[in-house]
Amino acid sequence: MKTEIREISKGRELKEFAKFPYRLYKDNPYWVPPVFKEELALLDPGKNPSFEFCDVKFWMAYQNGNPVGRIAGIINRDSNRLKNEKFGRFSRMEFINDREVSSLLLKTAEDWMRGMGMTKIHGPLGFVNLDHQGMLIEGFDHLPSIVSDYHLPYYREHLEALGYGKEIDWVEFRLTIDEIPEKALRLNEGIKNRYKLKVIQLKSIDELKQYPEKIFDLLNDAFEQLPYMVPYNDKMVSFYTKKFFSVLLPKYVKIVTGENGEMMGFIICIPSLSKAFQKAKGKLFPFGFTYIIKALKKNDVADLVLTGINPHYQKMGIAAILITEMQKTLLENGIKYVETTAIFETNHVAIQHWKNYPHIQHKRKRCFHKELLS
């Protein structure tokens, strides 16, 4: 069947681009639909500040007038400048199991990037690190968290057949939360006393609102050397604060400060909203909010959303303090399992720490890459 590729620009076309996964995964029990308005905002140059430093194109594939695939091309100029690279990113690639569709989508993105002077294409990657990253290649029978992604098993086969290879992998764990050993509690208190550290126990939304800028400042320092990282400016901080902080509960945010009040590290969890998002089907109204509120109040699964440690104090045991303090709250609130965020397979320290818990390593995501020859 003949496949047609069309460039997507704005308005109704952009909505169709954003809606395509909702059609493709309609009957899939493991896909967690994002809030549609939030996903659409990410694609809108008037709302997403990433467009100020990214060149972006959107394309959709059609057969007999019906959408059968989509892809975005992103050239993050700030990332290329910081890393002295000429790389393009493919993003939000979704398609039916048809080699012609996947081939034409990627060829279209490759040709555009080559014309823009890029020497390599990699992905799936989003605008920045808090956007969609990686393609699921293991764990298709596990529910992802709302900050992770789900893909179909045949995606990997298509990319590899088109000459794409592994650049790096992320792994995710499911932890079983046990009672904290007395020895760990004593060690926790010893580290706090030795370095005169303070754990901030947030009690209200107003308290939480005081910290987003400090958290993003620490992220900029802590993640500076990570692949694909671009510093968050004021506009991006405002955009992602509005996107993520609205559903956080203060008791699941732990912050460690030093003797002079400097933020040394933080950890953020949230009761799992995956099933609530599935029930909401991408809409907060009229009933989506109800499902989310219920999930926040009563749950036995929590998602580890984000952790950051000041890089100057990595060896002080701050991570152990944060995890122990969070574990106390999880146990107090009936949480039995934690889904970790995706971490690079090269982060051996974090991986070893999660392996100290009863666990399964159940998901793996991959960033693929391919050279763009002239």
Secondary structure, DSSP 8 states (H G I E B T S, - for coil): ---EEEEE-SHHHHHHHHHHHHHHTTT-TT-----HHHHHHHT-TTT-GGGGSEEEEEEEEEETTEEEEEEEEEEEHHHHHHHT--EEEEEEEEE-S-HHHHHHHHHHHHHHHHHTT-SEEEESB-SSTTS-B-EEEE-TTS---TTS----THHHHHHHHTT-EEEEEEEEEEEE-----HHHHHHHHHHHHHHT-EEEE--SHHHHTTSHHHHHHHHHHHTTTSTT-----HHHHHHHHHHHGGG--GGGEEEEE-TTS-EEEEEEEEE--HHHHHHHTT--TTTHHHHHHHHHHS-SEEEEEEEEE-GGGGGGSHHHHHHHHHHHHHHHTT--EEE---EETT-HHHHHHHTTSSEEEEEEEEEEEEE---
